[in-house]
């Protein structure tokens, strides 16, 4: 994939602690970034810098205030009808799983295939059978989310995004709510997706993992891309003090 972001601005209404209007808050401030032809882009940087806001725009979930985004030369649409079509072609995974609690893991997988992508239930079941086995989740297929571990829930959420056969995936801090053992389960699954040629954009604080899977990295702070480029060069040769401090801290944890 090739990504071009040009002068992207995202503003939201701001309010005081008492709930009164306080103008607007600028979350992305004329953010620009261009990648080469890559498979995996990782967005890193301090909390509150704008990473998740950018990811939501790239996934077609939010419309920016102004600016331009294009994947592979195709600008992202801005009208809701076109955005709905775009969202059908990608998969998004959040840190909070977003599984329906009253449905089993299998039913969570079948729902978008049947009701969004128009597969028959039999065809949907056929599509998910192999992936459930491959990612060692078949024995959990008939459990509801409350019966699953955090790692199992997140892997089901990733699998739900994968089985729609998306052009690319968007991951927003998929391991932030997990303990170390469960994080490893999820990161291993994402690594498999990457090894098989899957394209994705990932927001993460897992720097060792980012270094392993990223083709390119963008360091985002204060609503802008402060630095970025090929992952190996970024991690090994970045000299800006703020970036070195961030990397030293996160790589040590």
C-alpha positions as CSV (number, residue, x, y, z in Angstrom):
1,X,0.0,0.0,0.0
2,X,1.0,3.6,-0.5
3,X,-0.4,6.3,1.7
4,X,-0.4,10.1,1.1
5,X,-1.6,12.4,3.8
6,X,-1.6,16.1,3.0
7,X,-2.3,19.0,5.5
8,X,-4.8,16.9,7.6
9,X,-6.7,18.9,10.2
10,X,-9.1,17.5,12.7
11,X,-10.9,19.7,15.2
12,X,-13.6,18.9,17.8
13,X,-15.8,21.2,19.9
14,X,-14.1,22.0,23.2
15,X,-15.8,22.4,26.5
16,X,-14.9,23.7,29.9
17,X,-15.0,21.6,33.0
18,X,-18.4,23.1,33.7
19,X,-19.6,21.9,30.2
20,X,-19.7,25.3,28.6
21,X,-18.5,25.8,25.0
22,X,-14.9,26.7,24.7
23,X,-14.4,27.0,20.9
24,X,-12.5,24.1,19.2
25,X,-9.7,21.8,20.0
26,X,-7.2,20.9,17.3
27,X,-6.2,17.3,17.5
28,X,-4.5,17.0,14.1
29,X,-2.6,20.1,13.0
30,X,-1.8,20.2,9.3
31,X,-0.4,16.7,9.5
32,X,1.4,15.4,6.4
33,X,3.1,12.2,5.7
34,X,3.9,10.0,2.6
35,X,5.0,6.4,2.6
36,X,6.6,4.3,0.0
37,X,5.1,1.0,-1.2
38,X,4.8,-0.8,2.1
39,X,2.9,-3.6,3.9
40,X,2.8,-2.2,7.5
41,X,2.8,1.3,8.9
42,X,3.1,1.7,12.6
43,X,2.0,4.9,14.4
44,X,3.9,5.7,17.6
45,X,4.3,8.6,20.0
46,X,3.1,9.9,23.3
47,X,-0.5,9.5,24.5
48,X,-2.8,12.3,23.3
49,X,-0.7,13.1,20.3
50,X,-3.3,12.2,17.7
51,X,-2.5,8.6,16.7
52,X,-6.0,7.2,17.3
53,X,-7.7,10.1,15.7
54,X,-5.6,9.6,12.6
55,X,-6.3,5.9,12.6
56,X,-10.0,6.5,12.7
57,X,-9.8,8.8,9.7
58,X,-7.7,6.3,7.8
59,X,-10.3,3.6,8.6
60,X,-13.1,5.8,7.3
61,X,-14.8,6.1,10.7
62,X,-14.3,9.9,11.0
63,X,-14.2,12.7,8.4
64,X,-11.4,15.2,8.9
65,X,-12.0,18.9,9.1
66,X,-9.8,19.5,6.2
67,X,-6.9,17.9,4.2
68,X,-6.5,15.0,2.0
69,X,-5.8,11.3,2.5
70,X,-5.2,8.8,-0.4
71,X,-4.4,5.0,-0.3
72,X,-2.8,3.7,-3.5
73,X,-3.7,6.9,-5.3
74,X,-7.4,6.8,-4.4
75,X,-8.6,9.6,-2.2
76,X,-10.7,8.7,0.9
77,X,-14.3,9.7,0.4
78,X,-16.0,12.2,2.6
79,X,-19.7,11.5,2.1
80,X,-21.4,8.9,4.3
81,X,-22.6,6.6,1.5
82,X,-19.1,6.3,0.0
83,X,-17.6,5.9,3.4
84,X,-19.9,3.0,4.1
85,X,-18.7,1.3,1.0
86,X,-15.1,2.0,1.9
87,X,-15.5,0.5,5.4
88,X,-16.8,-2.7,3.8
89,X,-13.3,-3.1,2.2
90,X,-11.3,-2.8,5.4
91,X,-11.1,-4.2,8.9
92,X,-10.7,-2.3,12.2
93,X,-9.7,-3.7,15.6
94,X,-10.0,-1.6,18.7
95,X,-8.4,-2.1,22.2
96,X,-11.9,-2.8,23.7
97,X,-12.7,-5.8,21.5
98,X,-16.2,-4.6,20.7
99,X,-17.7,-8.1,20.6
100,X,-21.4,-8.4,21.2
101,X,-21.7,-9.9,24.7
102,X,-25.0,-11.8,24.0
103,X,-23.5,-13.7,21.0
104,X,-21.0,-16.5,21.0
105,X,-17.6,-16.1,19.4
106,X,-18.8,-17.9,16.3
107,X,-21.9,-15.7,16.1
108,X,-19.7,-12.6,16.4
109,X,-17.7,-13.8,13.4
110,X,-20.8,-14.7,11.3
111,X,-22.7,-11.5,11.9
112,X,-20.8,-9.1,9.6
113,X,-20.4,-11.8,6.9
114,X,-24.1,-12.4,6.7
115,X,-25.6,-8.9,7.5
116,X,-23.0,-6.6,6.0
117,X,-21.3,-8.7,3.2
118,X,-24.4,-10.7,2.2
119,X,-23.1,-14.3,2.6
120,X,-25.5,-17.0,3.3
121,X,-25.1,-18.5,6.8
122,X,-23.7,-21.7,5.3
123,X,-21.2,-19.8,3.2
124,X,-20.2,-17.7,6.3
125,X,-19.7,-20.8,8.4
126,X,-17.5,-22.3,5.7
127,X,-15.4,-19.2,5.5
128,X,-14.7,-19.0,9.3
129,X,-14.1,-22.7,9.9
130,X,-10.5,-22.8,8.6
131,X,-9.4,-19.6,10.3
132,X,-10.9,-20.7,13.7
133,X,-8.8,-23.9,13.4
134,X,-5.7,-22.1,12.2
135,X,-5.6,-19.6,15.0
136,X,-6.4,-22.2,17.6
137,X,-9.8,-20.7,18.5
138,X,-12.2,-23.5,17.3
139,X,-12.6,-24.9,20.9
140,X,-13.8,-21.4,22.0
141,X,-16.3,-20.8,19.1
142,X,-19.4,-21.5,21.2
143,X,-18.4,-19.4,24.2
144,X,-19.7,-16.0,24.9
145,X,-17.2,-13.1,25.4
146,X,-17.6,-13.3,29.2
147,X,-16.2,-16.9,29.1
148,X,-13.1,-15.9,27.1
149,X,-9.8,-14.5,28.3
150,X,-8.8,-11.0,27.2
151,X,-6.3,-12.5,24.7
152,X,-9.0,-14.9,23.3
153,X,-11.5,-12.0,22.9
154,X,-9.0,-9.9,21.1
155,X,-8.0,-12.7,18.7
156,X,-11.7,-13.3,17.9
157,X,-12.0,-9.5,17.2
158,X,-9.0,-9.7,14.9
159,X,-10.4,-12.8,13.2
160,X,-13.7,-11.0,12.7
161,X,-11.8,-8.4,10.8
162,X,-9.8,-10.9,8.8
163,X,-12.7,-13.1,7.6
164,X,-14.2,-10.3,5.6
165,X,-11.0,-10.5,3.5
166,X,-10.2,-6.8,3.8
167,X,-7.8,-4.8,1.6
168,X,-6.1,-3.7,4.8
169,X,-6.5,-3.7,8.5
170,X,-6.4,-1.0,11.1
171,X,-5.3,-1.8,14.7
172,X,-5.8,0.7,17.5
173,X,-3.7,-0.3,20.5
174,X,-4.9,-4.0,20.3
175,X,-2.8,-5.1,23.3
176,X,-3.1,-2.1,25.7
177,X,-5.7,-3.8,27.9
178,X,-4.0,-7.2,28.2
179,X,-1.4,-8.7,30.5
180,X,2.0,-9.8,29.1
181,X,1.0,-13.4,28.3
182,X,-2.2,-12.4,26.6
183,X,-0.3,-9.6,24.7
184,X,2.0,-12.3,23.3
185,X,-1.0,-14.3,21.9
186,X,-2.3,-11.2,20.1
187,X,1.0,-10.0,18.8
188,X,1.8,-13.5,17.5
189,X,-1.5,-13.4,15.5
190,X,-0.7,-10.0,14.0
191,X,2.8,-11.3,13.1
192,X,1.2,-14.2,11.2
193,X,-1.0,-11.8,9.3
194,X,2.1,-9.7,8.4
195,X,4.1,-12.7,7.4
196,X,1.4,-13.7,5.0
197,X,1.4,-10.4,3.2
198,X,-1.4,-8.7,5.1
199,X,-1.4,-4.9,4.9
200,X,-2.1,-2.9,8.0
201,X,-1.8,0.4,10.0
202,X,-1.0,-0.2,13.7
203,X,-1.1,2.2,16.6
204,X,0.9,0.7,19.5
205,X,3.2,1.4,22.4
206,X,4.8,-2.1,21.9
207,X,8.1,-0.7,20.5
208,X,9.9,-4.0,20.2
209,X,7.0,-5.4,18.2
210,X,6.7,-2.2,16.1
211,X,10.4,-2.6,15.2
212,X,9.8,-6.2,14.1
213,X,6.8,-5.8,11.9
214,X,6.9,-2.2,10.6
215,X,8.1,-1.3,7.1
216,X,7.7,2.4,8.0
217,X,7.1,4.3,11.2
218,X,5.5,7.7,11.9
219,X,6.2,9.4,15.2
220,X,3.2,11.6,16.0
221,X,3.1,14.3,18.7
222,X,1.0,17.4,19.2
223,X,-1.1,16.5,16.1
224,X,1.8,16.3,13.7
225,X,4.3,13.8,12.3
226,X,7.5,14.8,14.0
227,X,9.6,12.2,12.3
228,X,9.1,9.0,10.2
229,X,10.4,6.8,7.5
230,X,11.8,3.2,7.2
231,X,11.6,1.4,10.5
232,X,15.2,0.2,10.8
233,X,16.6,3.7,10.2
234,X,14.1,5.3,12.5
235,X,14.7,3.0,15.4
236,X,18.5,2.9,15.0
237,X,19.4,6.4,13.9
238,X,16.8,8.9,15.2
239,X,18.7,11.6,17.0
240,X,16.0,14.1,18.2
241,X,16.1,14.1,22.0
242,X,12.3,13.8,22.5
243,X,12.2,10.7,20.2
244,X,15.3,9.1,21.8
245,X,13.7,9.6,25.3
246,X,10.5,8.1,24.1
247,X,12.2,5.1,22.5
248,X,14.5,4.5,25.4
249,X,11.6,4.5,27.8
250,X,9.3,2.3,25.8
251,X,11.9,-0.2,24.6
252,X,12.9,-0.6,28.2
253,X,9.4,-1.6,29.4
